[in-house]
Amino acid sequence: MAVRLALEPDGRGLLTTDLKAWVAATFGREPHDLAAFSRALTHGSQAADNYERLEFLGDRVLGLVMAEWLWDLFPDEPEGQLSKRLNALVTGHVCAEVARSLGVRPHLRLGKQARDDGASDSDNILGDVMEALIGAHYREAGLESARAFIRRAWADRVHRTDKAPQHPKSALQEWAAANNRKPPEYAILERSGPHHAPRFTVQVKVGRQLEATAIGASKQDAETAAARAMLEKVRR
């Protein structure tokens, strides 16, 4: 009987056999180059040989596969609607959701400070790692296998709604215009944390009376979260 050991989020004591089994179960085939998948799970706080280059590649593969998939699924939609769907499905937040659902967190390799700062649950880092894993799988197994994996991993999300999802900042902008309000204004209230795991606190205001605040691992993530929080307020 195989026994899976519990692992620290930074990957200390990471067993090669454990990682190999997880990759095989996740991607549907045993990896030939396990080092590439290990690199895809490695944050810059842990080693110089980290996920960044694989993330660059995986981001492009994900975008291509998703665009092709949406083209097939929604043949009557114009470019603008398809773009909304694409942008909503490849955001760091959604990639992080997929990463969590696949059990990525226990395999992350993080430096001690990044781990202590909560980087193992950062949408920014998990999203980047998810793209890096796609890049590693694409290099090893090719586009067809990468396409099959992405369609499995995103299956419940791409069909989540018949209407093209709208980015929270765009939705808030439209709400303000429709209700004769001033355009939303965003301001960074605080930037904290180390360079490799920053935390941004952003406030959004619509006029003088409406405001909402949120925290994110990047300025963009924090602004998106603030816009989402504001929408929840005004739609109650």
N, C-alpha and C positions, 0 to 999 in steps of 0.2 A: 504494500500500500504506500502510495506517495504521500509525503508529508510536506506541506508548504509552510515554511517558516515565516513568522512575522518579521517585517523589515522596518528599519528606521526610515523616515521620509528622505533622508539625504543619501540613502543607499549604502550606509556603512554595513559591512558584512554581507553585501549583496552576493548571492550565490549564482554562479554562472548557470547552473542547471535550472534554477528558479526563473531567471530572466529568459532563458531559452524556451522554457515551457510556456511562459506568459506570452512571449512574442508569437509562438506557434499557435496558441489558442486564440490570440487576438487577430492575427492576420491570416490564419488558415494554412500556414505552411511553416516548417522549421527554417530558421534563418541560416544562411551560409556564412554571412559576415555579422556575427553577433556584436562585434565591436562598433559597427555603425549604429546599431540600435542603442547600445550603451551610450554612445556619443550623443544621440538624439535626446537622451534623458538627462544629460549633464548640463547643469547651469554654469554660467561663467564664474560664479563664486567658488565652484568646486575645482575647475580645471580650465586651462586655456583652450584645450581641445574640446569645445562644447557644441551645443546644438545650432549655433547661429547660421552656419553655411547650409546645413540640411533644412533648416527652417525656410531659408530663402528659396530653396528648390521646392519644398513641399507646399509652400504658399501658392506657387505657380501651378503645380499639379492639381491642387484642390480647386483653384479657380477655373482651370480648364475643364475638369471633370464636372464641376457643378454647372458651369455654363452650358455644356453639352447636354447634361441631364435636364435642366430647365427648358432648354430648347425643345427637347423631345416631349416633356410632360405638358407644356403649355403652348401648343402650336398656334393658338389664336392671339396670344398676348404680344403687344408691341415691345420695342426695345426698352422703353422706360419702365414698364412693369417687370420685365425680366431682370433688369438691373436692380430694382428694389429687392426682388427675391434673392438675387445673388448676394448683394451686400449684406442682407440680413442673415444669410446662412453661413457666411465665411468670417463673421466677426470674431474677435478674440473671445468674447463671452460664449458664443456658441461652440467654438472649438474647445474651450475649457470645459463646457458641459459634456461634450463628447469624451474628452479625456477622463473626466471623473467617472462617467458611465463605463468606461473600459478598464478602470482600475489602474490608471497611470500613476497616481500619487505615491503609492508605496515604493515605486521603482525610481522616483526622482533622485538625482544625485545633486545635493545642494551643500554649499559650505555651511559651517555652523551658524554664522551670523545671519545668513539668508534664511536658514531653517528657523532660527529663533524669532526672526521678524515675520514669520508666517508665510514665507514665499511658496510653501508647498500647496497653499490654497489660493494663490494669486491667479486670477483670470488671465492676466498678462503672460505669466510664465507657463501656465498649463496650456494656454492657447498656442504659444510659440512651440512648446514641446510637441503638441499634437501635430502641428505642421511639419516639424522635424521628423517625427516618426513616419509620416506619409512620405517625406522625401527619402528616408532610408529604405522604406519598402519599395518605392518606385525604382530606385537605383538597383535594387536586388531582383525584383520580380517583374518590372516593366509596367507599362501603362494599363494594360488590360487587368492585371491583378490589382493595381492601385485603384482603378475605377470600381472594381467589384467591392473592394474594402470600403471605399468612401460611400458607395450606395447602401451598403449594409449599416454602416455607422451613423449615417445621416437619415436613414429611411423614415423614422418617425417624425423627423423635423421638416423634411421637404414637403410632406403631405399635411402638415399641422393645420393649415388653413387654405381655403380656396382663394382667399384674397391676398394679394401681394403684401407682405408685412412692410411697415413703414418704420424708419429709424426714429427713435424717440425725439431727437433734436428737430427733425423735419416735422414730425407730428405736432410738437409744441409750437413751432414757428407757424404752422397752419392754424392751430387753435387760436393763437394770439391775433392773427390777421382776421379770422372769421368772427372774433368777438371784439373787434375794434380796440385791441390792446397794442401797446408798444411791443416791438420785437424783443425776444428774450436777450438778456445780457448775462454773460458768464464771467466770473472772476475767480482767480485762484486765491483762496484764503490762507492756505498753508501747504508747504511741501516738506515732508518729513521722511525719515528712513535713510538708509545708506544708498549709495549710487546704484547698486545692483538690484535693490528692491525698494524703490521710492513709493511714497504714498502721497497722493494729491487730494486736498480738500477743496472742492469747488462749490461755489454758490451761483445759482441762476435766479435772476429777478425778471419779472414781467411787470413793468410799472413800479409803483412804490409799495404796493400792498402784498403782492404775491412773491414768495421766495421759497427756495428749497435748497438743501445742501446735501452733498454726497461725497464719498471717498472712493478713489480708484487707484489702480497701480500705474496709470498714466493720465495725463491731462484729458485725453480724449475719452478714456473710460469713465473718469469722474464726471465729465460734462454730460455724457450719455446717461449715467446713473442719476444725476441731478435733474435732467430733463424728464426722465421716467418718473422720478419722485414728484415732480411738479404736475405731471399729467395725472397721476393718481389723485392728487389734491383737487384739481379743477374738475375732474370727471366724477367725483363722488356725488 
